[in-house]
Amino acid sequence: MKKIVALILLSLIVFIQSADVLQANTAYKTFTEDGYGRYVETQTAYTVSETIVRFGDELFTQAQDMKISRSGFIYVADTGNGRILVGTKSGEFVRAFGEDVLQKPTGLFISHDDLVYVADENKMKVFVFTENGELVNEFGRPEGILFGETANFVPQKVAVDRRDNVYIISRGNANGIIQINANTGQFLGYYAPNATAVSPLTAFRKLIFTEEQLDKMLDVVPSTSTNINIDEKGLVYNVSQGERVQALRKLNVAGRNILDTRVQDDFPVSVEIGSLENIFVGAEDGFIYEYTSEGNLLFVFGGQDDGRQRVGLFRRLSALAVDDNDHLYALIVIVIKFNCLDRRNLRT
């Protein structure tokens, strides 16, 4: 019974593109945006091709992140078991590592030089492993007055660019994305903080209140980013949660957002980039959004599972990943692989 429950609790779902089918019988509908900005139902863009519930005999527990290496292996932050699991796209077990180092790995990233960076929330560190699992480095709380004496360092997500700059999202640190040098560990500063969301009522109060009244008001703190990714050009993508915040940003070297895109979801949890520089955003409630590189919406699909455990619907989505064949992987309570239908037919 425990094994049955565990199989239900975590899997990976894979979505694939296919040129053979133009319409598919799925448990979910696919939507796009019309010329007036309204969602309209369209033909199915992605179909589920495979579900992976474990790697070999190794089950995932509360897994929170996933990446695919250049060699084609799937790396999963097996959060509940305090380790990194590595498997093939067919669900075969390759290796596990980090059990003697990690406690609660919540984010991972595979760098351009094939190093695996792991953010550990409980250890309050970022650990660096080789692809084979050898620990080669670790980064703790940055020192120095510029970081802030009371600033939190509780790494949740991590990414690395080709210049060996490490970007870290820390729980409760509203100063921005923490940036350090991977070679020296030096704190480089805060990168692209979210703008403070001020309600109309708060703005009005600031206009009419006295200094004494303003001092008694609670500080308005910007939201913390929830996930981060980096493309081949070094552009940084991050998602944030909240009603009055830019849910999706595409940031240049200066930290300026070059997208003008509104994600119709207040709870994005993952962002991934495809081979055409298309952007995938996964929401906590199971919806997956695909945008062009300019931020124009292509498709919305997936959705919330109602308890019937229908393939392609999710109770809670944790992460997205895309392989070299543009197969989209969704980490939820299972790993599901989606097959995308022919883009030439879908976009004309």
C-alpha positions in Angstrom: 0.0 0.0 0.0 2.9 2.4 0.8 4.4 1.8 -2.7 1.0 2.4 -4.3 0.6 5.7 -2.4 4.1 6.8 -3.3 3.5 6.1 -7.0 0.4 8.3 -6.8 2.3 11.0 -4.9 5.0 11.9 -7.4 5.7 11.5 -11.1 7.1 13.2 -14.1 4.9 13.8 -17.2 6.3 14.2 -20.7 4.6 16.2 -23.4 5.8 15.8 -27.0 5.3 17.5 -30.4 4.0 15.3 -33.2 3.3 16.1 -36.8 1.0 13.1 -37.2 -2.0 14.3 -35.3 -3.9 17.6 -35.6 -6.5 17.0 -33.0 -6.2 14.7 -29.9 -8.5 13.3 -27.3 -7.1 14.7 -24.1 -8.3 15.3 -20.5 -7.5 19.0 -20.9 -8.3 21.8 -23.4 -5.9 24.0 -25.2 -6.4 27.8 -25.5 -4.8 30.6 -27.4 -5.3 34.4 -27.5 -7.4 36.2 -30.1 -6.8 39.7 -31.5 -8.8 41.1 -28.6 -6.7 39.5 -25.9 -9.4 36.9 -25.0 -8.8 33.2 -24.5 -10.3 31.0 -27.2 -10.2 27.2 -27.5 -7.9 25.9 -30.2 -6.7 22.6 -31.5 -4.5 20.5 -29.2 -0.9 21.6 -29.2 0.6 19.1 -26.8 -0.3 15.5 -26.0 1.0 13.3 -23.2 3.4 10.6 -24.5 4.8 9.1 -21.3 4.5 9.1 -17.5 7.5 8.3 -15.3 6.7 7.5 -11.7 10.2 6.5 -10.6 13.7 5.9 -11.8 14.2 2.1 -11.6 13.2 1.2 -8.0 13.9 4.8 -6.7 10.8 6.8 -6.0 10.7 10.6 -5.8 9.4 12.3 -2.6 8.2 15.9 -2.7 10.5 16.7 -5.6 10.7 20.4 -6.3 13.0 20.9 -9.3 14.2 19.2 -12.5 16.7 19.8 -15.3 17.9 17.8 -18.3 21.6 17.6 -19.0 23.3 17.8 -22.4 23.8 14.1 -22.3 20.1 13.6 -22.1 19.7 12.5 -18.5 17.0 13.9 -16.2 18.2 15.4 -12.9 15.5 15.7 -10.2 15.8 17.5 -6.9 14.4 14.7 -4.7 13.6 17.1 -1.9 11.9 14.7 0.5 14.8 12.2 0.4 17.6 14.9 0.5 19.3 13.9 -2.7 19.6 14.3 -6.5 18.2 11.5 -8.6 19.4 11.0 -12.2 17.5 8.9 -14.7 17.0 8.3 -18.4 14.0 9.6 -20.4 12.6 6.1 -20.3 12.7 6.0 -16.5 15.8 3.9 -15.9 17.9 4.7 -12.8 21.4 6.1 -13.5 22.6 7.3 -10.1 21.8 9.2 -7.0 24.1 11.6 -5.1 24.2 14.1 -2.3 22.7 12.0 0.4 25.6 12.7 2.7 25.6 16.4 2.0 22.1 17.6 1.2 19.1 18.0 3.5 16.4 19.8 1.6 17.4 20.5 -2.1 14.8 22.7 -3.6 16.5 24.0 -6.8 19.1 22.8 -9.2 20.8 24.0 -12.4 23.3 22.4 -14.8 25.8 24.9 -15.9 27.6 25.4 -19.3 30.5 23.4 -18.0 28.3 20.5 -16.8 28.4 21.3 -13.1 25.3 20.7 -11.1 24.4 23.6 -8.7 22.0 22.7 -6.0 20.2 25.1 -3.7 19.5 23.6 -0.2 17.0 25.4 1.9 17.8 23.7 5.2 21.6 23.8 4.9 21.3 27.5 3.7 23.9 26.8 1.1 24.4 26.3 -2.7 26.4 23.1 -3.4 28.2 22.4 -6.6 28.7 18.8 -7.9 30.0 17.2 -11.0 27.5 15.4 -13.2 28.7 12.2 -11.5 27.9 13.5 -8.0 31.3 14.6 -6.7 31.1 17.6 -4.4 33.5 20.3 -5.7 32.4 23.6 -4.1 29.8 25.2 -1.8 28.6 28.7 -1.1 27.2 30.0 2.1 25.8 33.3 3.2 27.8 36.1 1.6 29.9 38.3 3.9 30.2 42.0 3.7 28.1 45.0 4.6 26.7 45.3 1.0 24.7 42.0 1.5 23.0 43.4 4.5 23.4 42.4 8.1 19.9 41.1 8.5 19.3 39.9 4.9 18.1 36.3 4.6 20.2 33.6 2.8 17.9 30.7 2.4 18.6 29.4 -1.2 15.5 28.1 -3.0 16.4 28.3 -6.7 19.7 28.8 -8.5 21.0 29.5 -12.1 24.4 30.1 -13.6 25.4 32.0 -16.7 28.4 31.5 -19.0 30.4 34.1 -17.2 30.2 32.0 -14.0 27.8 34.4 -12.3 25.6 32.5 -9.9 22.0 33.8 -9.4 20.3 32.7 -6.2 16.7 33.2 -5.1 16.6 33.4 -1.3 13.4 32.9 0.7 12.3 36.1 2.4 15.0 38.3 0.8 13.2 41.1 -1.0 16.4 42.9 -2.1 16.5 41.0 -5.4 18.2 38.0 -6.9 21.5 37.4 -5.1 24.5 37.4 -7.5 27.9 35.8 -6.6 31.0 34.8 -8.6 31.2 31.0 -8.9 35.1 31.1 -8.9 35.7 33.3 -5.9 32.4 33.2 -4.0 32.4 37.0 -4.0 29.1 38.8 -3.5 28.5 40.9 -6.7 25.3 42.6 -5.6 21.5 42.2 -5.9 20.1 41.8 -9.4 16.7 42.9 -10.7 14.6 43.3 -7.6 10.9 43.2 -8.1 9.1 46.6 -8.0 7.1 47.4 -4.9 3.5 46.8 -5.5 1.5 49.7 -4.0 -2.3 49.7 -3.9 -4.2 52.8 -4.9 -5.3 53.2 -1.3 -1.7 53.1 0.0 -0.7 55.7 -2.6 -3.5 57.9 -1.5 -2.6 57.6 2.1 1.0 58.6 1.3 -0.3 61.8 -0.2 -2.4 62.9 2.7 -0.8 61.3 5.8 1.6 63.2 8.1 5.1 62.0 8.7 4.1 60.6 12.1 1.2 58.6 10.4 3.5 57.4 7.6 6.0 56.1 10.2 3.3 53.9 11.7 2.4 52.3 8.4 3.8 48.9 7.6 6.6 48.9 5.0 5.6 47.8 1.6 8.0 45.0 0.7 8.4 43.7 -2.9 7.7 40.1 -3.5 10.5 37.5 -3.8 11.0 35.7 -7.1 9.9 32.1 -7.2 12.1 30.7 -10.0 14.8 31.5 -12.4 16.4 30.3 -15.6 19.1 31.4 -18.1 19.2 30.9 -21.9 22.1 30.4 -24.2 22.5 34.1 -24.8 22.8 34.9 -21.1 19.3 36.4 -20.7 17.8 35.7 -17.3 14.2 34.7 -17.0 12.3 34.7 -13.7 8.8 34.3 -12.4 7.2 35.9 -9.3 3.9 35.5 -7.5 1.5 38.2 -6.6 -1.4 40.2 -7.9 0.5 43.5 -8.7 3.8 42.1 -9.8 5.4 41.2 -13.2 4.8 37.4 -13.1 7.3 36.8 -16.0 10.4 38.8 -16.7 13.1 38.4 -19.4 16.1 40.4 -18.1 19.2 41.7 -19.9 22.7 42.1 -18.3 21.6 45.4 -16.7 18.6 43.7 -15.1 16.1 45.5 -17.2 13.0 43.6 -18.2 12.6 43.5 -22.0 9.2 41.7 -22.1 5.8 43.4 -21.9 3.9 40.3 -21.1 1.1 39.7 -18.6 0.8 36.1 -17.3 -2.9 35.4 -16.5 -1.9 33.5 -13.3 -0.9 34.8 -9.9 1.1 31.7 -9.0 3.8 30.8 -11.5 6.4 28.4 -10.2 8.6 27.5 -13.1 10.1 29.0 -16.3 11.8 27.1 -19.1 13.2 28.1 -22.6 12.7 26.0 -25.7 15.0 25.7 -28.8 13.1 28.5 -30.6 13.6 30.8 -27.6 9.9 30.1 -26.8 9.1 30.5 -23.1 7.2 28.0 -21.0 5.7 29.1 -17.7 4.3 26.5 -15.3 1.7 27.6 -12.7 1.1 26.0 -9.4 -2.4 25.1 -10.3 -1.2 23.0 -13.3 -1.7 25.3 -16.2 1.2 25.6 -18.7 1.7 28.7 -20.8 3.8 28.9 -23.9 5.0 32.3 -25.3 7.1 33.4 -28.2 10.5 35.0 -27.5 8.8 38.4 -27.7 6.2 37.4 -25.1 3.2 36.7 -27.3 1.0 33.9 -26.0 0.9 30.8 -28.1 -0.9 28.2 -26.0 -2.3 27.5 -22.6 -3.0 23.9 -21.6 -3.1 21.5 -18.7 -5.0 22.5 -15.6 -6.2 21.4 -12.2 -6.9 17.7 -11.5 -10.2 17.1 -9.7 -9.1 14.0 -8.0 -9.7 11.5 -10.8 -6.0 11.5 -11.7 -6.5 12.1 -15.4 -3.2 12.2 -17.3 -2.2 15.8 -18.3 -4.0 17.4 -15.3 -2.1 18.2 -12.1 -2.7 18.6 -8.4 0.4 20.8 -8.0 3.0 21.4 -10.6 6.6 21.9 -9.4 8.9 22.3 -12.4 9.2 22.3 -16.2 12.1 21.2 -18.5 12.7 20.9 -22.2 15.0 18.5 -23.9 16.9 18.8 -27.2 14.0 17.3 -29.1 11.6 20.0 -27.8 9.8 17.4 -25.6 8.3 19.2 -22.6 8.6 17.6 -19.1 6.4 18.5 -16.2 7.3 17.6 -12.7 4.3 17.1 -10.5 3.3 14.1 -8.4 4.4 12.3 -11.5 6.8 13.0 -14.5 4.7 13.4 -17.6 6.1 13.8 -21.2 4.1 15.9 -23.6 4.1 15.6 -27.4 3.6 18.8 -29.3 1.7 18.8 -32.6 3.1 20.3 -35.8 3.8 24.0 -35.2 3.4 24.8 -38.8 -0.2 23.8 -38.8 -0.9 25.2 -35.4 0.4 28.7 -36.1 -0.9 29.4 -39.5 
